[in-house]
Amino acid sequence: MDTTANQNTKTDLGTGKVGRLLFRLAIPTVAAQVVNVLYNMVDRMYIGHIDVIGAQALTGVGVCMPLIMIISAFAALAGMGGAPRASIMMGRGDYPAAEKILGNCTTLLLILAGVLTAVFLVFGRPMLMLFGASADTIGYAMQYMPIYAAGTVFVQIALGLNPFITAQGFAKTGMLTVLIGAALNIVLDPIFIFTFDLGVAGAALATILSQAVSCIWVFCFLAGKRAIVRLRPVNLRPEASVLLPCVALGLSPFIMQFTESVIAVCFNASLQQYGGDIAVGAMTILTTVMQFSLLPLMGLSQGAQPIVSFNYGARNSGRVKQAFRLLLTASVLYSAALWALAMFAPQVLASIFTKDPALMDMTVYALRIYMASTVVFGVQIACQQTFIALGNAKTSLFLAVFRKILLLIPLIYLLPALIPDKVFAVYLAEPVADAIAVATTATVFAVQFRRSMKQLDEEAAALAAES
């Protein structure tokens, strides 16, 4: 282990100015998250503008989103569960334990990739029909999904191991992981879709090739000399005592992303019933816009995560509190700006994805409803992700389950039974669930965060007395 590099990281995360650290880590991480969503956004932007078939092809690719979200969710299970624990171990000075966590999570990602690839290749078509595909759109969905599924291993490694790069303080390198792939995807998409006339299949092929390049980049960095916590073959052998705490902590981000696929199924099925293909197509655009709104917030929280986790491991409550306050302020400001854009200029967002007049009108109408509570959603993300950074698996898991499973899914079916305008009622489920979830999360966080910081101060005092 390079002790000089370790000491430099400890000094940065442990004593550097929190504000400067947060934005030094958060800005490239936010950029990485924004660029990451471009993988699928670029596909949909090009597909939506294909002559004649654009609207139906966009809807067909839209019903693939639940499967894509499932793949991302399993990457988060390992990456977002393992990286905070690795940071905590680094804060305690136990770098061998951090490397063992990295190695075990890599093995988990490879196993998950193999299982997911097999399941999606065998059962892809019936799953897509379940997720809202119609006779008119299933053909486009089946052009996209088998190719994407075949590259699952690249997606798992690129998304699942990148948090371990950011957790070591290399936020710019983490940004480059997705920037390289996304830039390649932007170049390859029009070539494969239009020049080679591969259509929807070309979009999937461009995405997977781009993810493969990102995957190679991640492996090379984590196995190389620049990394502080390195990927070593000796740590690849899975150990329950190492993996289980990571999986427990990763369940919250896993459920947040996995249930997005379940929710997409519920939304698509209800909207297909009440509004047909046009309402499902609008939902595809809404989902993309919401992804774009949440990923920068997730980027902010991932930029704060190494600071919070490291100083929590080092028992420095003052720096933990300072990092959270800055994260909360930045998150709320961003979500308020995004809400204003959705309320006052939804046409700008809708026009990115479609030129079809009917789909444009439906999307503009739905955006104002669907994103009505976005103004306060920064509170939800900041609090919930800080629980993960502190290693509080149980509370973070409860909050994820509460918003998605206990609130949103029932509301998708309950509100249409109460409101005459069925399509309006389905879209309304999202802001109602968000408003209730934010109020609950803020209350729970205020109580538990204060208790955690008090306990941290007591542990620090006990250690000082012993020394």
C-alpha positions, 0 to 999 in steps of 0.5 A: 500500500502506498502510505503517502497516497493514503496519508494525502487522502486522509488529510483531504477528507479528514481536514480539508475545507468541507465546502471546497471538498464537497464541490471538488468531489460533487461537480465532476460527480454531478457531471458524471451522473448527467452524462450517464443518463445521456446513454439512454437519453441520446438513444431516445432522442435519435429514435424519436426523430426517425422518420415515420416510425419515430413515435412508436419506436420511442414507445417500444424502447420506453417499455425496455426501461424497466429491464434497464433499470433492473440492471442498474439497480443490481449495480447499485446494490454492490456499488452503492452498498460497498463504496460507503463501507470502503470509505468508512474503513478508510476513515478508520485507517483499515485500507486492507479491509477497504480493498477486500470490500472492493474485491468482493463487490467485484465478484458479486457484480460479475455473478449478477451480470451472468444471471441477469443476462441469462434471464433477460435473453430467455424471458425478455419478450414476455417481460416486455409485454408485461411492462406495457408493450403492445402489438404495435411496439413489441417489435421495436422493443425486441430489436433493442432489448436482446442486444442491451441484455447481451452487454449486461456485464459491461453495464454492471462493472462500469456502474457498479465499480465507479463509486469505488473510484469516487469514494477514494476522492478521484471524482474527476476520474469517476466523471471520465468513466461515464464521459468517455462512454457517453461521448462515444455513444453520441458519436456511434448512435447516428452512425449505427441508426442512420448511416448503417440503417440499423434503426433501434438495434443500432441504438442498442449496439452503440450503447453497449459498445460505449459501456464496454469502453467505460468498463475497461477504463474502470478496471484499468484504474482500480487495478493500477498504481494510482488507486489508493484502494486497489482491485487485487485478485486475492480479494475476489474470493467472496466472504459472507462477513464482507459481502453481507454488510455491503448488500444490507447497505446497498438494499436502499439504493437497490430498491430505489432503482429496482422499484423504478422498473416495477413502478414503470410497469404499473404506470405503463399498464394503467396509462395503456388502459386509460390513454393508450400508446400516446400516454405510454409514450409521454410516460417514457419522456417523463421517466427520462426527464425525472431520471435527469432530475434525480441523477444530478441530485444523486451526483451531489450526494455521491460527492458528499458521501466520501466526506461524510463516510470518512469523517463518520469513520474518523468520529468527527461529527462537526465535519459530518454535520457541515457536509450534510448542511452543504449537501442539503442546501445545494440539493434544494436549490437544484430541485427548485430550479428544475421544478421551475423549468418543468412548470413554466417551460415544459415545451423545452423538455418535451421537444428534445424527445419528439416532434409528433404534435399529439405526443408533444401535447400529452407530454407538456400536459403530463410534465406539469402534473408529474413534477409538481412536487419536485421543488422539495425533492432535494430534501428527500435525496439529501437525507436518504443518501446521508443515511447510506453514507453513515452506514444506516442500512435499516432507516435508508431501506425503510424510507426507500420502501415507504415512498415507492412501495407503500405510497406510489404503487397503491396511489397509481391504482387508487387515484383513478378510482377516485378522480374522473379524469383517469389519465390525470389521476395516474400522473398525479400519483407521483407528486402526491407520493413525493410530498408525503415521502419528503415530510416523513423523511425529513422528520425521521432524519431530524431525530436519527441524525441528532442521535447518531451525532451524539453517539459519535461525540461520545465515542470520540470522547471515550477514545480521547480519554483512553489515549 
